[in-house]
Amino acid sequence: MKLLDALVEQRIAAAAARGEFDELPGAGAPLNFEDDPLVPEEVRVANRILKNAGFVPPAIEQLRALHSLQDELAAVSDRATRCRLQVKMLALDMALESLRGGPMLVPRDYCRRIAERLSERVAGADADDTTS
């Protein structure tokens, strides 16, 4: 596949060098990413109304929270705090998966047990921090 990608890139570069893209409609103008052309028009209208009303879909809120937790995790060195953040990240990730409606790759019971084990680690790390 990399060979095909390289060939396509080479042909695009050659066409650009010949100036074949210079006279395209909208050349030099910024691209408009407001509307997704793959989304049906009636859905785009509803999305625009919700956006203008300040509504943020739950999935977007959870993604923002997940990114915030990742940033916080990168800045924390305390073991107990890291464990707490990882538990929160796991819970958010599971919630996002359920919002997507996609199949859970890991059974819910197994995810619950992972969260319990991580919580136990947090409790153990808290105990270690108070004894030192």
BELLINUR-V57422 format. One record per backbone hydrogen bond with DSSP energy under -0.5 kcal/mol. CO is the residue of the C=O (numbers start at 1). NH is the residue of the N-H. If there is no record, write none. Layout:
co | nh
CO | NH
CO | NH
//
This chain:
co | nh
1 | 5
2 | 6
3 | 7
4 | 8
5 | 9
6 | 10
7 | 11
8 | 12
9 | 13
10 | 14
11 | 15
12 | 16
13 | 17
14 | 18
15 | 20
16 | 19
19 | 22
21 | 24
24 | 27
26 | 29
31 | 33
35 | 37
36 | 39
40 | 43
40 | 44
41 | 45
42 | 46
43 | 47
44 | 48
45 | 49
46 | 50
47 | 51
48 | 52
49 | 53
50 | 55
51 | 54
57 | 60
57 | 61
58 | 62
59 | 63
60 | 64
61 | 65
62 | 66
63 | 67
64 | 68
65 | 69
66 | 70
67 | 71
68 | 72
69 | 73
70 | 74
71 | 75
72 | 76
73 | 76
78 | 82
79 | 83
80 | 84
81 | 85
82 | 86
83 | 87
84 | 88
85 | 89
86 | 90
87 | 91
88 | 92
89 | 93
90 | 94
91 | 95
92 | 96
93 | 97
94 | 98
95 | 99
96 | 100
97 | 101
97 | 102
103 | 105
107 | 111
108 | 112
109 | 113
110 | 114
111 | 115
112 | 116
113 | 117
114 | 118
115 | 119
116 | 120
117 | 121
118 | 122
119 | 123
120 | 124
121 | 125
122 | 126
123 | 127
124 | 128
125 | 129
126 | 130
127 | 131
128 | 132
//
